[in-house]
Amino acid sequence: MTSTRAPERTTVSWSPLVAASLGAFMLLVDVTIVMVALPDITGDLHMSFTGTQWLLDGYALALAALLLAAGSFADHVGRRKVYLGALAVFALASLACGLAPSGGVLLAARVAQGVAAAAMMATTLALISATYHGRQRGIAFGVWGGVNGAAAAVAPVLGGLLTEHLHWRAIFLVNLPISLAAAWLTLRGVEESRLPGGARLDRAGMATFTVAAGALTYGLIEAGGHGWTAARTLVPLVTAAVAFAAFVVAETRGDHPMLDLRLFAGRSFSGIMAGAGLLMPAAFACLAFTSLWLQQDLRLGPVMAGLALSPMAATSLVTSVAASRLLPGLSPRTALGGGLLLIGAGAYLQGLLDAQSTWTALAPGLVVTGIGVGLAIPSLSSAAMTYAPPQRAGMAAGTVNTVRQLGYALGIALLGILYQDGAVPYLALNDVYRASAITGVAAGLLVLAMVGRPARTGS
């Protein structure tokens, strides 16, 4: 009798997975969907080159700076509650972006989007982990990972279609129905979860890390427009150094640190984090300036610009799926190190432009970079958790995502200096890609040198 009822009891509702995946898809699309709309946005709102950088960095920086804090806060007050609140804030911030009358309002709304995105990214995996068990959990994680890859592949083309056929404001307003659908599914099918007994908030760590990341990025962006010796460059850079030192002290002496710095005592873990931080500027930060070149200098429309960038995302998605099936035993060291070397090679190929180059000149390099991204990114979280103690697995996963997003924000700031200083656009873009190539190759060699075999596969 009991055996005949077993199939009913194992029936699984997938609406929580859809709810979490919708949020993850939306927040990841918004990292890069703005790229192909940059010329239209800056033209309509009369924004400077620095303002253009902040359209990307305001979102990415808020996401990076608050990701660990958001995860700790969600563990404390409840992940479902935080996810619903983040969806509401994200929807309101998207509405503000879509209706923004000026560049200042748009930038403020982008930062608000990034704050909400940090809470969403910190809670989606935790909600899935708390909802599904056994084989269903593996399936759920696989779907969530596939959605992440699809977001990267879809973003440039979706941004181009919305910008060209509707308006650049549509790339933000499209988030409203998605947010509503995710909230409805969360209310309907997701149960509350939190750490037993709650978790103490590391307020000192939250504050000092946020100030350090924000001041560093601000200083680097200002250096591009005002030079390294200007007060508006030096003051934030010094502030960043002081705040980072205070962060180290807070995390070392605190009883419940947001980030246990002892994790970095492990050579392999530090190598994984270095690879994660350098991957984003090597592979993705350069795409913002490529989009400007495609539209402002080659006069491509937003749709064509999105399509011109799509080979990398499409190739990375295919590679990640193929590698998981054909190379299941590929070590994190090989996947990440080899992927970064391919990213560097792809960036070098993209940086061979001349005065007669068209968008097709980018395709070979984008394909090679895409293969590298498809190998490297899927291995990051699992690699970080492999080289961390089991009780710190969640912290390790959150740290690798934080480092990735912070690397992207800093990459936009640093590569923007090279692009802004170039007199001829395609030569400036070549400089950007050469820097990306050096970053990718150096990161790959660093990972291969530092990361070893895990001491124990089971713990």
C-alpha positions as a Markdown table, in Angstrom:
| # | Residue | x | y | z |
|---|---|---|---|---|
| 1 | Met | 0.0 | 0.0 | 0.0 |
| 2 | Thr | 2.7 | 2.5 | 0.9 |
| 3 | Ser | 4.7 | 1.7 | -2.2 |
| 4 | Thr | 1.8 | 2.5 | -4.4 |
| 5 | Arg | 1.6 | 6.0 | -2.9 |
| 6 | Ala | 5.3 | 6.8 | -3.3 |
| 7 | Pro | 5.1 | 8.3 | -6.8 |
| 8 | Glu | 2.5 | 10.8 | -5.5 |
| 9 | Arg | 4.6 | 11.8 | -2.6 |
| 10 | Thr | 7.7 | 12.4 | -4.8 |
| 11 | Thr | 5.7 | 14.7 | -7.1 |
| 12 | Val | 7.7 | 17.9 | -7.3 |
| 13 | Ser | 6.4 | 21.5 | -7.9 |
| 14 | Trp | 8.8 | 23.3 | -10.2 |
| 15 | Ser | 7.2 | 26.8 | -9.6 |
| 16 | Pro | 9.9 | 27.7 | -7.0 |
| 17 | Leu | 12.6 | 26.9 | -9.5 |
| 18 | Val | 10.9 | 29.1 | -12.1 |
| 19 | Ala | 10.5 | 31.9 | -9.6 |
| 20 | Ala | 14.2 | 31.8 | -8.7 |
| 21 | Ser | 15.3 | 31.4 | -12.3 |
| 22 | Leu | 13.3 | 34.3 | -13.5 |
| 23 | Gly | 15.0 | 36.6 | -10.9 |
| 24 | Ala | 18.4 | 35.2 | -11.8 |
| 25 | Phe | 17.8 | 35.7 | -15.5 |
| 26 | Met | 16.6 | 39.2 | -15.1 |
| 27 | Leu | 19.4 | 40.4 | -12.9 |
| 28 | Leu | 22.1 | 38.9 | -15.1 |
| 29 | Val | 20.5 | 40.2 | -18.3 |
| 30 | Asp | 20.6 | 43.7 | -16.8 |
| 31 | Val | 24.4 | 43.5 | -16.3 |
| 32 | Thr | 25.0 | 43.7 | -20.1 |
| 33 | Ile | 21.7 | 44.5 | -21.8 |
| 34 | Val | 22.6 | 48.2 | -21.5 |
| 35 | Met | 25.7 | 47.9 | -23.7 |
| 36 | Val | 24.0 | 48.1 | -27.1 |
| 37 | Ala | 21.8 | 50.9 | -25.9 |
| 38 | Leu | 24.6 | 53.1 | -24.7 |
| 39 | Pro | 24.8 | 55.5 | -27.7 |
| 40 | Asp | 21.0 | 56.0 | -27.7 |
| 41 | Ile | 20.9 | 56.6 | -23.9 |
| 42 | Thr | 23.9 | 59.0 | -23.8 |
| 43 | Gly | 22.6 | 60.9 | -26.8 |
| 44 | Asp | 19.1 | 61.4 | -25.4 |
| 45 | Leu | 20.2 | 62.3 | -21.9 |
| 46 | His | 23.4 | 64.2 | -23.0 |
| 47 | Met | 25.7 | 62.1 | -20.8 |
| 48 | Ser | 29.5 | 62.2 | -20.7 |
| 49 | Phe | 31.9 | 59.3 | -21.3 |
| 50 | Thr | 32.2 | 59.0 | -17.5 |
| 51 | Gly | 28.5 | 58.8 | -17.2 |
| 52 | Thr | 28.5 | 56.1 | -19.8 |
| 53 | Gln | 30.9 | 54.1 | -17.6 |
| 54 | Trp | 28.7 | 54.6 | -14.6 |
| 55 | Leu | 25.7 | 53.2 | -16.4 |
| 56 | Leu | 27.5 | 49.9 | -16.3 |
| 57 | Asp | 29.5 | 50.3 | -13.2 |
| 58 | Gly | 26.8 | 51.7 | -10.9 |
| 59 | Tyr | 24.8 | 48.4 | -11.3 |
| 60 | Ala | 27.8 | 46.1 | -11.2 |
| 61 | Leu | 29.4 | 47.8 | -8.3 |
| 62 | Ala | 26.3 | 47.8 | -6.1 |
| 63 | Leu | 25.9 | 44.1 | -7.0 |
| 64 | Ala | 29.5 | 43.3 | -6.0 |
| 65 | Ala | 29.7 | 45.4 | -2.9 |
| 66 | Leu | 26.5 | 44.2 | -1.3 |
| 67 | Leu | 26.3 | 40.5 | -2.4 |
| 68 | Leu | 28.0 | 39.0 | 0.7 |
| 69 | Ala | 26.1 | 41.4 | 3.0 |
| 70 | Ala | 22.8 | 40.5 | 1.3 |
| 71 | Gly | 23.4 | 36.8 | 1.7 |
| 72 | Ser | 24.1 | 37.3 | 5.4 |
| 73 | Phe | 21.1 | 39.5 | 5.8 |
| 74 | Ala | 18.8 | 37.0 | 4.1 |
| 75 | Asp | 20.1 | 34.2 | 6.3 |
| 76 | His | 19.1 | 36.4 | 9.3 |
| 77 | Val | 15.6 | 37.6 | 8.4 |
| 78 | Gly | 14.5 | 34.9 | 5.8 |
| 79 | Arg | 15.5 | 34.3 | 2.2 |
| 80 | Arg | 11.9 | 34.3 | 0.8 |
| 81 | Lys | 11.2 | 37.6 | 2.5 |
| 82 | Val | 14.4 | 39.2 | 1.2 |
| 83 | Tyr | 13.8 | 37.8 | -2.3 |
| 84 | Leu | 10.3 | 39.3 | -2.5 |
| 85 | Gly | 11.5 | 42.6 | -1.2 |
| 86 | Ala | 14.4 | 42.6 | -3.7 |
| 87 | Leu | 12.0 | 41.9 | -6.6 |
| 88 | Ala | 9.8 | 44.8 | -5.5 |
| 89 | Val | 12.8 | 47.2 | -5.3 |
| 90 | Phe | 14.2 | 45.9 | -8.7 |
| 91 | Ala | 10.8 | 46.5 | -10.3 |
| 92 | Leu | 10.5 | 50.1 | -8.9 |
| 93 | Ala | 14.1 | 50.9 | -9.8 |
| 94 | Ser | 13.5 | 49.5 | -13.4 |
| 95 | Leu | 10.5 | 51.8 | -13.7 |
| 96 | Ala | 12.6 | 54.7 | -12.5 |
| 97 | Cys | 15.2 | 53.8 | -15.1 |
| 98 | Gly | 12.6 | 53.6 | -17.9 |
| 99 | Leu | 11.1 | 57.0 | -16.9 |
| 100 | Ala | 14.3 | 58.8 | -16.0 |
| 101 | Pro | 14.3 | 62.4 | -17.3 |
| 102 | Ser | 18.0 | 62.9 | -16.8 |
| 103 | Gly | 21.3 | 61.1 | -16.6 |
| 104 | Gly | 21.6 | 61.6 | -12.8 |
| 105 | Val | 18.2 | 60.0 | -12.2 |
| 106 | Leu | 19.1 | 57.1 | -14.4 |
| 107 | Leu | 22.4 | 56.5 | -12.7 |
| 108 | Ala | 20.7 | 56.6 | -9.2 |
| 109 | Ala | 18.1 | 54.1 | -10.4 |
| 110 | Arg | 20.8 | 51.8 | -11.8 |
| 111 | Val | 22.5 | 51.7 | -8.4 |
| 112 | Ala | 19.2 | 50.9 | -6.8 |
| 113 | Gln | 18.8 | 48.1 | -9.4 |
| 114 | Gly | 22.2 | 46.8 | -8.4 |
| 115 | Val | 21.3 | 46.8 | -4.7 |
| 116 | Ala | 18.2 | 44.7 | -5.4 |
| 117 | Ala | 20.1 | 42.4 | -7.8 |
| 118 | Ala | 22.6 | 41.7 | -5.0 |
| 119 | Ala | 19.8 | 40.5 | -2.7 |
| 120 | Met | 18.3 | 38.4 | -5.6 |
| 121 | Met | 21.6 | 36.7 | -6.5 |
| 122 | Ala | 22.3 | 36.0 | -2.9 |
| 123 | Thr | 18.9 | 34.3 | -2.3 |
| 124 | Thr | 18.1 | 32.4 | -5.5 |
| 125 | Leu | 20.5 | 29.5 | -5.0 |
| 126 | Ala | 19.7 | 29.4 | -1.3 |
| 127 | Leu | 15.9 | 29.1 | -2.1 |
| 128 | Ile | 16.5 | 26.3 | -4.6 |
| 129 | Ser | 18.8 | 24.5 | -2.1 |
| 130 | Ala | 16.2 | 24.7 | 0.7 |
| 131 | Thr | 13.3 | 23.6 | -1.6 |
| 132 | Tyr | 14.7 | 20.7 | -3.5 |
| 133 | His | 16.5 | 17.6 | -2.3 |
| 134 | Gly | 18.3 | 14.6 | -3.8 |
| 135 | Arg | 18.0 | 14.2 | -7.5 |
| 136 | Gln | 15.6 | 17.1 | -7.9 |
| 137 | Arg | 18.2 | 19.4 | -6.4 |
| 138 | Gly | 20.7 | 18.4 | -9.0 |
| 139 | Ile | 18.2 | 19.0 | -11.8 |
| 140 | Ala | 17.2 | 22.4 | -10.3 |
| 141 | Phe | 20.8 | 23.5 | -10.1 |
| 142 | Gly | 21.4 | 22.4 | -13.7 |
| 143 | Val | 18.4 | 24.4 | -14.9 |
| 144 | Trp | 19.5 | 27.5 | -12.9 |
| 145 | Gly | 23.0 | 27.3 | -14.4 |
| 146 | Gly | 21.5 | 26.9 | -17.9 |
| 147 | Val | 19.4 | 30.0 | -17.3 |
| 148 | Asn | 22.5 | 31.9 | -16.3 |
| 149 | Gly | 24.2 | 31.0 | -19.6 |
| 150 | Ala | 21.1 | 31.8 | -21.6 |
| 151 | Ala | 21.0 | 35.3 | -20.0 |
| 152 | Ala | 24.5 | 36.1 | -21.3 |
| 153 | Ala | 23.6 | 34.8 | -24.7 |
| 154 | Val | 20.3 | 36.7 | -25.0 |
| 155 | Ala | 21.2 | 40.1 | -23.5 |
| 156 | Pro | 23.0 | 41.8 | -26.4 |
| 157 | Val | 20.4 | 40.7 | -29.0 |
| 158 | Leu | 17.4 | 41.4 | -26.7 |
| 159 | Gly | 18.8 | 44.9 | -25.9 |
| 160 | Gly | 19.3 | 45.6 | -29.6 |
| 161 | Leu | 15.8 | 44.5 | -30.5 |
| 162 | Leu | 14.1 | 46.6 | -27.8 |
| 163 | Thr | 16.2 | 49.6 | -28.4 |
| 164 | Glu | 15.9 | 49.6 | -32.2 |
| 165 | His | 12.2 | 48.7 | -32.5 |
| 166 | Leu | 10.8 | 50.3 | -29.4 |
| 167 | His | 13.0 | 52.6 | -27.4 |
| 168 | Trp | 16.0 | 52.3 | -25.0 |
| 169 | Arg | 13.6 | 52.8 | -22.1 |
| 170 | Ala | 12.0 | 49.4 | -23.0 |
| 171 | Ile | 15.1 | 47.5 | -21.9 |
| 172 | Phe | 14.2 | 48.6 | -18.3 |
| 173 | Leu | 10.5 | 48.5 | -18.5 |
| 174 | Val | 10.5 | 44.9 | -19.7 |
| 175 | Asn | 11.6 | 44.0 | -16.1 |
| 176 | Leu | 8.2 | 44.9 | -14.7 |
| 177 | Pro | 6.1 | 41.9 | -15.9 |
| 178 | Ile | 9.0 | 39.6 | -15.2 |
| 179 | Ser | 9.3 | 40.8 | -11.7 |
| 180 | Leu | 5.5 | 40.5 | -11.2 |
| 181 | Ala | 5.6 | 36.9 | -12.5 |
| 182 | Ala | 8.5 | 36.0 | -10.2 |
| 183 | Ala | 6.9 | 37.5 | -7.2 |
| 184 | Trp | 3.6 | 35.7 | -7.9 |
| 185 | Leu | 5.3 | 32.3 | -8.2 |
| 186 | Thr | 7.3 | 33.0 | -5.0 |
| 187 | Leu | 4.2 | 33.9 | -3.0 |
| 188 | Arg | 2.4 | 30.8 | -4.4 |
| 189 | Gly | 5.1 | 28.1 | -4.1 |
| 190 | Val | 8.2 | 29.1 | -2.1 |
| 191 | Glu | 8.4 | 28.4 | 1.6 |
| 192 | Glu | 10.5 | 30.6 | 4.0 |
| 193 | Ser | 13.9 | 29.4 | 5.0 |
| 194 | Arg | 16.7 | 30.9 | 7.2 |
| 195 | Leu | 19.7 | 29.6 | 9.1 |
| 196 | Pro | 18.8 | 27.9 | 12.4 |
| 197 | Gly | 18.7 | 30.5 | 15.1 |
| 198 | Gly | 19.4 | 33.3 | 12.7 |
| 199 | Ala | 22.8 | 34.7 | 11.7 |
| 200 | Arg | 24.5 | 37.7 | 13.2 |
| 201 | Leu | 25.0 | 40.6 | 10.8 |
| 202 | Asp | 28.6 | 41.7 | 10.2 |
| 203 | Arg | 27.7 | 45.4 | 10.0 |
| 204 | Ala | 31.3 | 46.6 | 10.2 |
| 205 | Gly | 32.4 | 44.3 | 7.3 |
| 206 | Met | 29.4 | 45.4 | 5.2 |
| 207 | Ala | 30.1 | 49.1 | 5.7 |
| 208 | Thr | 33.9 | 48.9 | 5.1 |
| 209 | Phe | 33.7 | 46.6 | 2.1 |
| 210 | Thr | 31.1 | 48.7 | 0.4 |
| 211 | Val | 33.0 | 52.0 | 1.0 |
| 212 | Ala | 36.3 | 50.4 | -0.3 |
| 213 | Ala | 34.7 | 49.0 | -3.5 |
| 214 | Gly | 32.8 | 52.1 | -4.3 |
| 215 | Ala | 35.7 | 54.5 | -3.6 |
| 216 | Leu | 38.2 | 52.4 | -5.6 |
| 217 | Thr | 35.9 | 52.3 | -8.7 |
| 218 | Tyr | 35.0 | 56.0 | -8.4 |
| 219 | Gly | 38.7 | 56.9 | -8.2 |
| 220 | Leu | 39.6 | 54.8 | -11.2 |
| 221 | Ile | 36.8 | 56.3 | -13.4 |
| 222 | Glu | 37.8 | 59.8 | -12.3 |
| 223 | Ala | 41.4 | 59.1 | -13.2 |
| 224 | Gly | 40.4 | 58.7 | -16.9 |
| 225 | Gly | 38.9 | 62.1 | -17.1 |
| 226 | His | 41.1 | 64.1 | -14.6 |
| 227 | Gly | 44.4 | 62.3 | -14.3 |
| 228 | Trp | 46.0 | 60.4 | -11.5 |
| 229 | Thr | 47.2 | 63.4 | -9.5 |
| 230 | Ala | 43.8 | 65.2 | -9.3 |
| 231 | Ala | 42.2 | 65.5 | -5.9 |
| 232 | Arg | 39.0 | 63.9 | -7.1 |
| 233 | Thr | 41.1 | 60.9 | -8.1 |
| 234 | Leu | 43.5 | 60.7 | -5.1 |
| 235 | Val | 40.9 | 61.3 | -2.3 |
| 236 | Pro | 38.7 | 58.3 | -3.3 |
| 237 | Leu | 41.7 | 56.1 | -3.9 |
| 238 | Val | 43.1 | 56.9 | -0.4 |
| 239 | Thr | 39.6 | 56.4 | 1.1 |
| 240 | Ala | 39.5 | 53.0 | -0.6 |
| 241 | Ala | 42.8 | 52.0 | 0.9 |
| 242 | Val | 41.8 | 53.0 | 4.4 |
| 243 | Ala | 38.4 | 51.4 | 4.1 |
| 244 | Phe | 40.0 | 48.1 | 2.8 |
| 245 | Ala | 42.4 | 48.1 | 5.8 |
| 246 | Ala | 39.5 | 48.6 | 8.1 |
| 247 | Phe | 37.6 | 45.7 | 6.4 |
| 248 | Val | 40.6 | 43.4 | 7.0 |
| 249 | Val | 40.7 | 44.4 | 10.6 |
| 250 | Ala | 36.9 | 43.9 | 11.0 |
| 251 | Glu | 36.9 | 40.5 | 9.4 |
| 252 | Thr | 40.0 | 39.3 | 11.3 |
| 253 | Arg | 38.7 | 40.4 | 14.7 |
| 254 | Gly | 35.0 | 39.9 | 14.3 |
| 255 | Asp | 33.2 | 36.8 | 15.9 |
| 256 | His | 30.9 | 36.4 | 12.9 |
| 257 | Pro | 32.8 | 37.7 | 9.8 |
| 258 | Met | 31.0 | 38.2 | 6.5 |
| 259 | Leu | 34.1 | 36.9 | 4.8 |
| 260 | Asp | 36.5 | 34.5 | 6.7 |
| 261 | Leu | 39.9 | 35.8 | 5.4 |
| 262 | Arg | 41.5 | 32.5 | 6.5 |
| 263 | Leu | 40.1 | 31.0 | 3.4 |
| 264 | Phe | 42.7 | 32.9 | 1.4 |
| 265 | Ala | 45.5 | 31.2 | 3.3 |
| 266 | Gly | 44.9 | 28.3 | 1.0 |
| 267 | Arg | 47.0 | 28.7 | -2.1 |
| 268 | Ser | 44.4 | 27.0 | -4.4 |
| 269 | Phe | 41.5 | 29.0 | -3.0 |
| 270 | Ser | 43.4 | 32.2 | -3.6 |
| 271 | Gly | 44.3 | 31.1 | -7.1 |
| 272 | Ile | 40.6 | 30.4 | -7.9 |
| 273 | Met | 39.7 | 33.9 | -6.6 |
| 274 | Ala | 42.4 | 35.6 | -8.7 |
| 275 | Gly | 41.1 | 33.8 | -11.7 |
| 276 | Ala | 37.5 | 34.8 | -11.0 |
| 277 | Gly | 38.4 | 38.4 | -10.5 |
| 278 | Leu | 40.5 | 38.7 | -13.7 |
| 279 | Leu | 38.1 | 36.7 | -15.9 |
| 280 | Met | 35.5 | 39.4 | -16.1 |
| 281 | Pro | 37.8 | 42.3 | -17.2 |
| 282 | Ala | 39.5 | 39.9 | -19.7 |
| 283 | Ala | 36.3 | 38.6 | -21.3 |
| 284 | Phe | 33.4 | 41.0 | -20.6 |
| 285 | Ala | 34.5 | 44.6 | -19.7 |
| 286 | Cys | 35.9 | 45.2 | -23.2 |
| 287 | Leu | 32.5 | 44.5 | -24.8 |
| 288 | Ala | 31.1 | 47.9 | -23.6 |
| 289 | Phe | 33.7 | 49.7 | -25.7 |
| 290 | Thr | 33.3 | 47.4 | -28.6 |
| 291 | Ser | 29.6 | 48.3 | -28.7 |
| 292 | Leu | 30.5 | 52.0 | -28.8 |
| 293 | Trp | 32.9 | 51.3 | -31.7 |
| 294 | Leu | 30.3 | 49.3 | -33.6 |
| 295 | Gln | 27.6 | 51.9 | -33.3 |
| 296 | Gln | 29.4 | 55.2 | -33.3 |
| 297 | Asp | 32.1 | 54.4 | -35.8 |
| 298 | Leu | 30.8 | 51.6 | -38.0 |
| 299 | Arg | 27.2 | 53.1 | -37.8 |
| 300 | Leu | 25.6 | 49.7 | -37.0 |
| 301 | Gly | 22.1 | 49.8 | -35.5 |
| 302 | Pro | 21.5 | 48.3 | -32.0 |
| 303 | Val | 20.2 | 45.0 | -33.4 |
| 304 | Met | 23.3 | 44.5 | -35.6 |
| 305 | Ala | 25.6 | 45.5 | -32.8 |
| 306 | Gly | 23.9 | 43.0 | -30.5 |
| 307 | Leu | 24.3 | 40.3 | -33.2 |
| 308 | Ala | 27.9 | 41.2 | -33.8 |
| 309 | Leu | 28.6 | 40.5 | -30.1 |
| 310 | Ser | 26.5 | 37.3 | -29.9 |
| 311 | Pro | 29.1 | 34.8 | -31.1 |
| 312 | Met | 30.9 | 34.9 | -27.8 |
| 313 | Ala | 27.7 | 34.3 | -25.7 |
| 314 | Ala | 26.4 | 31.6 | -28.0 |
| 315 | Thr | 29.7 | 29.7 | -28.1 |
| 316 | Ser | 30.1 | 29.9 | -24.4 |
| 317 | Leu | 26.6 | 28.4 | -23.9 |
| 318 | Val | 27.3 | 25.5 | -26.3 |
| 319 | Thr | 30.7 | 24.9 | -24.8 |
| 320 | Ser | 29.5 | 24.8 | -21.2 |
| 321 | Val | 26.8 | 22.2 | -22.1 |
| 322 | Ala | 29.1 | 20.1 | -24.2 |
| 323 | Ala | 31.9 | 20.2 | -21.6 |
| 324 | Ser | 29.6 | 19.0 | -18.8 |
| 325 | Arg | 28.6 | 16.0 | -20.9 |
| 326 | Leu | 31.8 | 15.2 | -22.8 |
| 327 | Leu | 34.3 | 16.1 | -20.1 |
| 328 | Pro | 32.7 | 15.5 | -16.8 |
| 329 | Gly | 36.0 | 14.7 | -15.1 |
| 330 | Leu | 37.7 | 18.0 | -16.2 |
| 331 | Ser | 39.5 | 19.4 | -13.1 |
| 332 | Pro | 38.7 | 22.9 | -11.9 |
| 333 | Arg | 42.4 | 23.8 | -12.4 |
| 334 | Thr | 42.3 | 22.7 | -16.1 |
| 335 | Ala | 38.9 | 24.2 | -16.8 |
| 336 | Leu | 39.6 | 27.6 | -15.3 |
| 337 | Gly | 43.2 | 27.9 | -16.2 |
| 338 | Gly | 42.7 | 26.6 | -19.8 |
| 339 | Gly | 39.6 | 28.7 | -20.2 |
| 340 | Leu | 41.4 | 31.9 | -19.1 |
| 341 | Leu | 44.2 | 31.2 | -21.6 |
| 342 | Leu | 41.7 | 30.9 | -24.4 |
| 343 | Ile | 40.0 | 34.1 | -23.3 |
| 344 | Gly | 43.4 | 35.8 | -23.6 |
| 345 | Ala | 43.9 | 34.4 | -27.0 |
| 346 | Gly | 40.5 | 35.5 | -28.1 |
| 347 | Ala | 41.0 | 39.0 | -26.9 |
| 348 | Tyr | 44.3 | 39.1 | -28.8 |
| 349 | Leu | 42.5 | 38.1 | -32.0 |
| 350 | Gln | 39.9 | 40.8 | -31.5 |
| 351 | Gly | 42.6 | 43.4 | -31.1 |
| 352 | Leu | 43.9 | 43.1 | -34.7 |
| 353 | Leu | 41.6 | 45.8 | -36.1 |
| 354 | Asp | 42.6 | 48.3 | -38.8 |
| 355 | Ala | 41.0 | 51.2 | -40.6 |
| 356 | Gln | 39.1 | 48.9 | -43.0 |
| 357 | Ser | 37.9 | 46.4 | -40.4 |
| 358 | Thr | 34.2 | 45.6 | -40.2 |
| 359 | Trp | 32.2 | 43.9 | -37.4 |
| 360 | Thr | 33.1 | 40.5 | -39.0 |
| 361 | Ala | 36.7 | 41.0 | -37.9 |
| 362 | Leu | 35.6 | 40.4 | -34.3 |
| 363 | Ala | 34.0 | 37.0 | -34.9 |
| 364 | Pro | 37.0 | 34.7 | -34.7 |
| 365 | Gly | 38.2 | 36.2 | -31.5 |
| 366 | Leu | 34.7 | 36.2 | -30.0 |
| 367 | Val | 34.3 | 32.5 | -30.8 |
| 368 | Val | 37.7 | 31.6 | -29.1 |
| 369 | Thr | 36.8 | 33.8 | -26.1 |
| 370 | Gly | 33.4 | 32.1 | -25.9 |
| 371 | Ile | 35.0 | 28.7 | -25.7 |
| 372 | Gly | 37.2 | 29.9 | -22.9 |
| 373 | Val | 34.2 | 31.4 | -21.0 |
| 374 | Gly | 32.2 | 28.2 | -21.5 |
| 375 | Leu | 35.0 | 26.2 | -19.8 |
| 376 | Ala | 35.9 | 28.7 | -17.1 |
| 377 | Ile | 32.7 | 30.1 | -15.6 |
| 378 | Pro | 30.8 | 26.9 | -14.9 |
| 379 | Ser | 33.7 | 25.6 | -12.9 |
| 380 | Leu | 34.1 | 28.7 | -10.7 |
| 381 | Ser | 31.6 | 28.1 | -7.9 |
| 382 | Ser | 32.2 | 24.4 | -7.6 |
| 383 | Ala | 36.0 | 25.0 | -7.6 |
| 384 | Ala | 35.7 | 27.6 | -4.8 |
| 385 | Met | 33.6 | 25.2 | -2.7 |
| 386 | Thr | 36.0 | 22.4 | -3.4 |
| 387 | Tyr | 39.0 | 24.3 | -2.0 |
| 388 | Ala | 37.0 | 25.6 | 1.1 |
| 389 | Pro | 36.0 | 23.8 | 4.3 |
| 390 | Pro | 32.5 | 22.3 | 4.0 |
| 391 | Gln | 31.1 | 24.6 | 6.7 |
| 392 | Arg | 32.3 | 27.6 | 4.5 |
| 393 | Ala | 30.9 | 26.3 | 1.2 |
| 394 | Gly | 28.2 | 29.0 | 1.1 |
| 395 | Met | 30.6 | 31.7 | 1.9 |
| 396 | Ala | 33.0 | 30.5 | -0.7 |
| 397 | Ala | 30.3 | 30.5 | -3.4 |
| 398 | Gly | 29.2 | 34.0 | -2.4 |
| 399 | Thr | 32.8 | 35.2 | -2.4 |
| 400 | Val | 33.5 | 34.0 | -6.0 |
| 401 | Asn | 30.4 | 35.8 | -7.3 |
| 402 | Thr | 31.4 | 39.0 | -5.4 |
| 403 | Val | 34.9 | 38.8 | -6.8 |
| 404 | Arg | 33.6 | 38.3 | -10.4 |
| 405 | Gln | 31.3 | 41.3 | -10.3 |
| 406 | Leu | 33.9 | 43.5 | -8.6 |
| 407 | Gly | 36.4 | 42.5 | -11.3 |
| 408 | Tyr | 33.9 | 43.5 | -14.0 |
| 409 | Ala | 33.3 | 46.9 | -12.3 |
| 410 | Leu | 37.0 | 47.6 | -12.0 |
| 411 | Gly | 37.6 | 46.4 | -15.5 |
| 412 | Ile | 35.1 | 48.9 | -17.0 |
| 413 | Ala | 36.9 | 51.6 | -15.0 |
| 414 | Leu | 40.5 | 50.7 | -16.0 |
| 415 | Leu | 39.8 | 49.8 | -19.7 |
| 416 | Gly | 37.8 | 53.0 | -20.0 |
| 417 | Ile | 41.0 | 54.9 | -19.3 |
| 418 | Leu | 42.7 | 53.2 | -22.3 |
| 419 | Tyr | 39.7 | 53.7 | -24.6 |
| 420 | Gln | 39.2 | 57.4 | -23.6 |
| 421 | Asp | 42.9 | 58.2 | -24.1 |
| 422 | Gly | 42.9 | 56.8 | -27.7 |
| 423 | Ala | 42.7 | 59.4 | -30.5 |
| 424 | Val | 41.5 | 56.9 | -33.2 |
| 425 | Pro | 38.6 | 54.6 | -32.1 |
| 426 | Tyr | 39.8 | 51.3 | -33.6 |
| 427 | Leu | 43.3 | 51.9 | -32.3 |
| 428 | Ala | 41.9 | 52.6 | -28.8 |
| 429 | Leu | 39.9 | 49.4 | -29.0 |
| 430 | Asn | 43.0 | 47.5 | -30.0 |
| 431 | Asp | 44.7 | 48.9 | -26.8 |
| 432 | Val | 41.7 | 47.7 | -24.8 |
| 433 | Tyr | 41.9 | 44.2 | -26.3 |
| 434 | Arg | 45.6 | 44.0 | -25.8 |
| 435 | Ala | 45.1 | 44.8 | -22.1 |
| 436 | Ser | 42.4 | 42.1 | -21.9 |
| 437 | Ala | 44.6 | 39.6 | -23.6 |
| 438 | Ile | 47.5 | 40.2 | -21.2 |
| 439 | Thr | 45.0 | 39.9 | -18.3 |
| 440 | Gly | 43.5 | 36.7 | -19.5 |
| 441 | Val | 46.9 | 35.0 | -20.2 |
| 442 | Ala | 48.3 | 36.2 | -16.9 |
| 443 | Ala | 45.3 | 34.9 | -15.0 |
| 444 | Gly | 45.4 | 31.5 | -16.7 |
| 445 | Leu | 49.1 | 31.1 | -15.9 |
| 446 | Leu | 48.4 | 32.2 | -12.3 |
| 447 | Val | 45.6 | 29.6 | -11.9 |
| 448 | Leu | 47.7 | 26.8 | -13.3 |
| 449 | Ala | 50.6 | 27.7 | -11.0 |
| 450 | Met | 48.6 | 28.1 | -7.8 |
| 451 | Val | 45.7 | 25.7 | -8.0 |
| 452 | Gly | 46.5 | 22.1 | -7.1 |
| 453 | Arg | 44.4 | 18.9 | -6.6 |
| 454 | Pro | 41.9 | 19.1 | -3.8 |
| 455 | Ala | 43.1 | 17.4 | -0.7 |
| 456 | Arg | 39.9 | 15.4 | -0.2 |
| 457 | Thr | 37.2 | 15.0 | -2.8 |
| 458 | Gly | 34.6 | 14.2 | -0.3 |
| 459 | Ser | 34.9 | 17.1 | 2.0 |
